[in-house]
Structures are given as C-alpha cells and as structure tokens.
Amino acid sequence: MDTVQSLDHTICQADEAAHLLGVSPTQVAESLRDVRHLDQAGRAAYAADTALEALIDLAMTHRQDCGRRGCPTCTAIRRTLAANLASLRTLRLDAIERSADPTGVV
C-alpha cells in the first residue's frame, strides 16, 4: 500500500468514526483552518500531537476504570502510545535538523 492509499484508508476509517460520533463537516472545516497554513512537517506534527493528546486523555480515563490483567484496550493504548511517541520524536529530530541547516538540505 502506498502513502496515498494508506492515507485514504485512514481517512475513510476516521470519517466513519466521526460520523458515528456526530462530528460535523463544520467542525472539520474549522480544524482545517488551523492546519491549512502549515507546511507538510507542521501538519504531520499537528496531527500527531492532537491524536496523542486524545490518546492520553483516553488512556488516563481508561486507567482509572480498568484493573483487568491482559486488558486488550490497555494493550492497544500502550502500542499506540509507543508508535505515536516514536513518530513525534522523529518529527522533532527532523525539525531540529532542518533548523540547524540554513540551506534546508539535511
């Protein structure tokens, strides 16, 4: 699966979840205004940051309610936190490298 197909698949899943949870097209348009001016790296960081914030909120709420050993939700949260942290750290390193090289060549 290439990048566009992967993004299309993820967008489709997110659209379905958004519809089920009552996210309006207006809410999506308002969020688009927040990211439209950002470059590709900025949009990626914004997406990762907002997803991680939501995941942290879910994780903390679930942790208070959960006490089961081997909980599949806790396992999914751990796996997703690890992936998001790795992605954010990579984005951060890329941003540091870009800012350290005035030519923009990394």
C-alpha positions as CSV (number, residue, x, y, z in Angstrom):
1,M,0.0,0.0,0.0
2,D,1.5,3.4,-1.0
3,T,1.3,6.6,1.1
4,V,-1.9,7.9,-0.7
5,Q,-3.7,4.6,-0.3
6,S,-2.7,4.4,3.3
7,L,-3.9,7.9,3.9
8,D,-7.2,7.2,2.0
9,H,-7.8,4.1,4.2
10,T,-7.1,6.0,7.4
11,I,-9.3,9.0,6.3
12,C,-12.1,6.6,5.5
13,Q,-11.9,5.0,8.9
14,A,-11.8,8.4,10.6
15,D,-14.7,9.6,8.5
16,E,-16.8,6.6,9.6
17,A,-15.9,7.1,13.3
18,A,-16.5,10.9,13.0
19,H,-19.9,10.3,11.5
20,L,-20.8,7.8,14.3
21,L,-19.7,10.2,17.0
22,G,-21.5,13.2,15.5
23,V,-18.6,15.2,14.2
24,S,-20.0,17.8,11.8
25,P,-18.5,19.0,8.5
26,T,-18.3,22.4,10.1
27,Q,-16.0,21.1,12.9
28,V,-13.8,19.5,10.3
29,A,-13.7,22.8,8.3
30,E,-12.8,24.7,11.5
31,S,-9.9,22.3,12.1
32,L,-8.8,22.7,8.5
33,R,-8.3,26.4,9.1
34,D,-5.9,25.5,11.9
35,V,-3.7,23.5,9.7
36,R,-4.0,24.9,6.2
37,H,-1.1,27.4,6.7
38,L,1.3,24.8,8.0
39,D,3.9,23.0,5.8
40,Q,3.9,19.2,5.5
41,A,6.0,18.7,8.6
42,G,3.8,21.1,10.6
43,R,0.7,19.3,9.5
44,A,2.2,15.9,10.4
45,A,3.2,17.3,13.8
46,Y,-0.2,18.8,14.4
47,A,-2.0,15.6,13.5
48,A,0.4,13.5,15.7
49,D,0.1,16.0,18.6
50,T,-3.7,16.1,18.6
51,A,-4.0,12.4,18.2
52,L,-1.6,11.8,21.1
53,E,-3.4,14.3,23.3
54,A,-6.7,12.4,22.7
55,L,-5.0,9.1,23.3
56,I,-3.5,10.4,26.6
57,D,-7.0,11.5,27.7
58,L,-8.4,8.1,26.8
59,A,-5.6,6.3,28.5
60,M,-5.9,8.2,31.7
61,T,-9.7,7.8,31.8
62,H,-9.4,4.1,31.0
63,R,-6.7,3.5,33.5
64,Q,-9.0,4.8,36.3
65,D,-11.8,2.5,35.2
66,C,-9.7,-0.6,34.4
67,G,-8.0,-3.0,36.6
68,R,-8.0,-6.1,34.5
69,R,-4.9,-8.0,33.7
70,G,-4.4,-8.5,30.0
71,C,-6.9,-5.9,29.0
72,P,-7.0,-5.5,25.2
73,T,-7.8,-1.8,25.5
74,C,-4.7,-1.2,27.7
75,T,-2.6,-3.3,25.2
76,A,-3.9,-1.2,22.3
77,I,-3.2,2.1,24.2
78,R,0.3,1.0,25.0
79,R,1.0,0.0,21.4
80,T,-0.4,3.2,20.0
81,L,1.4,5.4,22.6
82,A,4.7,3.8,21.6
83,A,4.1,4.4,17.9
84,N,3.0,8.0,18.5
85,L,5.9,8.8,20.7
86,A,8.3,7.4,18.1
87,S,6.7,9.4,15.4
88,L,6.7,12.6,17.4
89,R,10.4,12.2,18.3
90,T,11.3,11.6,14.7
91,L,9.4,14.7,13.6
92,R,11.2,16.7,16.3
93,L,14.6,15.5,15.2
94,D,13.7,16.3,11.6
95,A,12.7,19.8,12.7
96,I,15.9,20.3,14.6
97,E,18.0,19.2,11.7
98,R,16.1,21.5,9.3
99,S,16.5,24.5,11.6
100,A,20.3,23.7,12.1
101,D,21.0,23.7,8.4
102,P,20.2,27.1,6.8
103,T,20.3,25.7,3.3
104,G,17.4,23.4,4.1
105,V,19.4,20.4,3.0
106,V,19.5,17.6,5.5
